[in-house]
Amino acid sequence: MSAFQAPVVDPERTFLDNLPVIDRIIAIIARRHSLSTTDAEEFASWARARIIDGDYAVLRKFGGRSAISTYLSIVVTNLFRDYRNSIWGRWRPSAAATRIGPIGIRLEELLYRDGRSLREAIEVLHSAGVTLSSSDLSRLAARIPHRERASEVSLDNPDAAAAAVDPSALPEGEDAETIAAVRAALEQLPADEQVIMRMRFWDDISVADIARTLGMDQKPLYRRIESIQTRMRSVLAARGIDHRRAIELLGGEGLQW
């Protein structure tokens, strides 16, 4: 049987007849991009609505030069790109995440586009069917450089960052400029050290568990964390944060970096 088909005459009938095909393509794309169940359902509803828009304008454009399933695969893939752009803007994966593959791209999105913690990102990926262990996913995260969220004000400008922070969300006695300085100091670290510090102080993971997760020796890791803290204290001191306050902040006391 020829792979080519006649152009669409009755677009509504074509849509209904091929709805299982459309849903199957949507499911494949959702798995490929490790979407959560909720995100996959939202995209499915959005994609179906776009195909129906304009009295099935997309289907009316089908010229019969390929199988309808092939055409729909291209349509839905393009719709997914448009869907993400409509929600998140022109987010582009980094070269490092692209080299890792779809899981690396999704992990980067969760961490730096969506603002999830590493633990939350791993839970989302596992709920979406990713079979890599938490340790493997943490090691992948260490290979992805830190990125500013597109919706956030750059922390290189403490005044702008202060305006973007909700004062009610700050720890008691803490001001936005101080928190901006701590975040900026963290972002100067290499990607793997950022992951270590985030795991230790954002997610409150023990040094022993970090060592197991990242495949490191525990004793050298203690020394490495101390070295990172020393460097960050110097950066914070240069920004006018006194030594005692820097020690408190870098000890994770009441501050989610």
C-alpha positions as CSV (number, residue, x, y, z in Angstrom):
1,M,0.0,0.0,0.0
2,S,1.3,3.4,-0.9
3,A,2.5,5.7,1.9
4,F,0.9,8.6,0.1
5,Q,-2.7,9.6,0.8
6,A,-5.3,11.8,-0.7
7,P,-5.7,15.4,0.7
8,V,-8.2,15.8,3.5
9,V,-11.8,16.3,2.3
10,D,-13.6,16.2,5.7
11,P,-11.2,17.6,8.3
12,E,-13.4,16.8,11.3
13,R,-13.8,13.2,10.3
14,T,-10.0,13.0,9.7
15,F,-9.4,14.4,13.1
16,L,-11.7,12.0,14.8
17,D,-10.4,9.0,12.9
18,N,-6.8,9.9,13.7
19,L,-7.3,11.0,17.3
20,P,-5.7,7.7,18.6
21,V,-2.7,8.5,16.4
22,I,-2.5,12.0,17.7
23,D,-2.7,10.8,21.3
24,R,-0.1,8.2,20.7
25,I,2.3,10.8,19.2
26,I,1.6,13.1,22.2
27,A,2.4,10.2,24.6
28,I,5.7,9.5,22.8
29,I,6.7,13.2,23.0
30,A,5.8,13.4,26.7
31,R,8.0,10.3,27.4
32,R,10.8,11.7,25.3
33,H,10.8,14.9,27.3
34,S,10.1,13.3,30.7
35,L,6.9,15.4,31.2
36,S,5.0,14.8,34.4
37,T,1.4,13.3,34.1
38,T,-0.1,16.8,34.7
39,D,2.2,18.5,32.1
40,A,1.5,15.8,29.6
41,E,-2.3,16.2,30.0
42,E,-2.0,19.9,29.7
43,F,0.0,19.7,26.5
44,A,-2.4,17.1,25.1
45,S,-5.4,19.4,25.6
46,W,-3.5,22.3,24.2
47,A,-2.3,20.4,21.1
48,R,-5.8,19.0,20.3
49,A,-7.2,22.5,20.5
50,R,-4.6,23.9,18.2
51,I,-5.3,21.2,15.6
52,I,-9.1,22.1,15.8
53,D,-8.4,25.8,15.6
54,G,-9.4,27.6,12.4
55,D,-11.9,24.8,11.4
56,Y,-9.0,22.3,11.4
57,A,-6.7,24.5,9.4
58,V,-3.7,22.3,10.1
59,L,-5.4,19.3,8.6
60,R,-6.7,21.2,5.6
61,K,-3.0,22.0,4.8
62,F,-2.3,18.2,4.4
63,G,-1.4,17.7,0.7
64,G,-1.2,13.9,0.7
65,R,2.5,13.8,-0.1
66,S,3.1,11.5,2.9
67,A,1.2,9.2,5.2
68,I,-1.2,11.2,7.5
69,S,0.6,9.7,10.5
70,T,3.9,11.1,9.3
71,Y,2.3,14.5,8.8
72,L,0.7,14.5,12.2
73,S,4.0,13.5,13.8
74,I,5.6,16.6,12.4
75,V,2.6,18.8,13.3
76,V,2.5,17.6,17.0
77,T,6.3,17.9,17.3
78,N,6.1,21.5,16.1
79,L,3.1,22.1,18.4
80,F,5.2,20.9,21.4
81,R,7.9,23.4,20.5
82,D,5.3,26.2,20.3
83,Y,3.7,25.1,23.5
84,R,6.9,25.3,25.5
85,N,7.7,28.6,24.0
86,S,4.3,30.0,24.8
87,I,4.8,29.1,28.4
88,W,8.5,29.6,29.0
89,G,9.6,31.9,26.2
90,R,12.5,31.1,24.0
91,W,14.3,28.8,26.4
92,R,17.1,26.9,24.7
93,P,19.0,24.0,26.3
94,S,22.7,24.5,27.0
95,A,25.3,22.6,25.0
96,A,26.2,20.5,28.1
97,A,22.5,19.4,28.6
98,T,22.2,18.7,24.8
99,R,25.2,16.5,24.9
100,I,23.7,14.4,27.7
101,G,20.4,14.0,25.8
102,P,16.7,14.4,26.5
103,I,17.1,13.6,30.2
104,G,19.8,16.2,30.5
105,I,17.7,18.8,28.8
106,R,14.7,18.0,31.0
107,L,16.9,18.0,34.1
108,E,18.3,21.4,33.2
109,E,14.7,22.7,32.6
110,L,13.6,21.5,36.0
111,L,16.6,23.0,37.8
112,Y,17.1,26.3,36.0
113,R,13.9,27.1,34.1
114,D,11.4,25.8,36.7
115,G,13.5,26.6,39.8
116,R,13.1,23.1,41.3
117,S,15.5,21.7,43.9
118,L,17.7,18.8,42.8
119,R,15.5,16.4,45.0
120,E,12.3,17.7,43.4
121,A,13.7,17.4,39.9
122,I,14.7,13.8,40.5
123,E,11.2,13.0,41.8
124,V,9.6,14.6,38.7
125,L,11.9,12.6,36.4
126,H,11.2,9.3,38.3
127,S,7.4,10.0,38.2
128,A,7.7,10.5,34.5
129,G,9.3,7.0,34.1
130,V,13.0,7.8,34.0
131,T,14.8,4.7,35.4
132,L,18.2,6.2,36.2
133,S,18.9,6.2,39.9
134,S,19.0,9.3,42.0
135,S,22.8,9.0,42.1
136,D,23.1,8.9,38.3
137,L,20.8,11.9,37.9
138,S,22.7,13.8,40.5
139,R,25.9,13.1,38.6
140,L,24.2,14.4,35.4
141,A,23.2,17.5,37.2
142,A,26.8,18.1,38.2
143,R,27.7,18.3,34.5
144,I,25.1,21.0,33.7
145,P,26.4,24.6,34.3
146,H,24.2,26.9,36.4
147,R,21.9,29.2,34.5
148,E,19.8,32.2,35.5
149,R,16.1,31.7,35.2
150,A,14.7,33.8,32.4
151,S,12.0,35.2,34.7
152,E,14.4,36.3,37.4
153,V,16.4,39.4,37.8
154,S,20.2,38.9,37.5
155,L,21.8,38.5,40.9
156,D,24.9,40.4,39.6
157,N,22.7,43.5,40.4
158,P,21.9,43.3,44.1
159,D,19.5,46.3,43.9
160,A,17.5,44.7,41.2
161,A,17.5,41.4,43.0
162,A,16.3,43.0,46.2
163,A,13.3,44.5,44.3
164,A,12.5,41.1,42.9
165,V,12.4,39.3,46.3
166,D,9.3,39.1,48.4
167,P,10.4,40.4,51.9
168,S,7.9,38.1,53.6
169,A,9.7,35.1,52.2
170,L,13.1,36.0,53.7
171,P,14.4,34.5,56.9
172,E,13.8,36.6,60.0
173,G,16.4,39.4,60.2
174,E,17.7,38.8,56.6
175,D,17.6,41.4,53.8
176,A,17.3,40.7,50.1
177,E,20.8,42.2,49.3
178,T,22.5,39.8,51.7
179,I,20.7,36.8,50.1
180,A,21.5,38.1,46.6
181,A,25.2,38.3,47.6
182,V,25.2,34.7,48.9
183,R,23.5,33.4,45.7
184,A,25.9,35.4,43.5
185,A,28.9,33.8,45.4
186,L,27.4,30.4,44.9
187,E,27.0,31.0,41.2
188,Q,30.8,31.8,40.8
189,L,31.6,28.2,41.7
190,P,32.2,25.5,39.1
191,A,29.1,23.5,38.2
192,D,30.0,20.4,40.2
193,E,30.7,22.5,43.3
194,Q,27.4,24.2,43.0
195,V,25.7,20.9,43.0
196,I,27.6,19.8,46.1
197,M,26.6,23.0,48.0
198,R,23.0,22.9,46.8
199,M,22.7,19.3,47.9
200,R,24.3,20.1,51.3
201,F,22.5,23.3,52.1
202,W,19.4,23.5,49.9
203,D,18.3,19.9,50.2
204,D,19.9,19.2,53.6
205,I,21.6,16.0,52.4
206,S,24.3,14.6,54.6
207,V,27.9,14.6,53.4
208,A,27.9,10.8,53.6
209,D,24.9,10.7,51.3
210,I,26.4,13.3,48.9
211,A,29.5,11.2,48.7
212,R,27.6,8.0,47.9
213,T,25.4,9.8,45.4
214,L,28.2,11.5,43.5
215,G,30.6,8.6,43.8
216,M,33.1,10.5,45.9
217,D,35.2,9.6,49.0
218,Q,33.6,11.0,52.1
219,K,36.7,12.3,53.9
220,P,38.0,14.3,50.9
221,L,34.5,15.6,50.3
222,Y,34.5,17.2,53.8
223,R,37.7,19.0,53.0
224,R,36.4,20.1,49.6
225,I,33.3,21.6,51.2
226,E,35.4,23.4,53.7
227,S,37.5,24.8,50.9
228,I,34.4,25.9,49.0
229,Q,33.1,27.7,52.1
230,T,36.4,29.4,52.6
231,R,36.4,30.8,49.1
232,M,32.8,31.9,49.4
233,R,33.5,33.7,52.6
234,S,36.1,35.7,50.9
235,V,33.7,36.6,48.1
236,L,31.1,37.6,50.7
237,A,33.6,39.6,52.7
238,A,34.4,41.6,49.6
239,R,30.7,42.4,49.4
240,G,30.7,43.8,52.9
241,I,29.2,40.8,54.8
242,D,31.2,40.3,58.0
243,H,33.1,37.1,58.8
244,R,30.7,36.0,61.5
245,R,27.6,36.5,59.3
246,A,29.3,34.7,56.5
247,I,30.0,31.7,58.7
248,E,26.3,31.6,59.7
249,L,25.1,31.8,56.1
250,L,27.5,29.2,54.8
251,G,26.7,26.9,57.6
252,G,23.1,26.8,56.3
253,E,21.6,28.4,59.4
254,G,18.1,29.3,58.4
255,L,18.9,30.2,54.8
256,Q,17.8,28.3,51.7
257,W,20.3,29.4,49.1
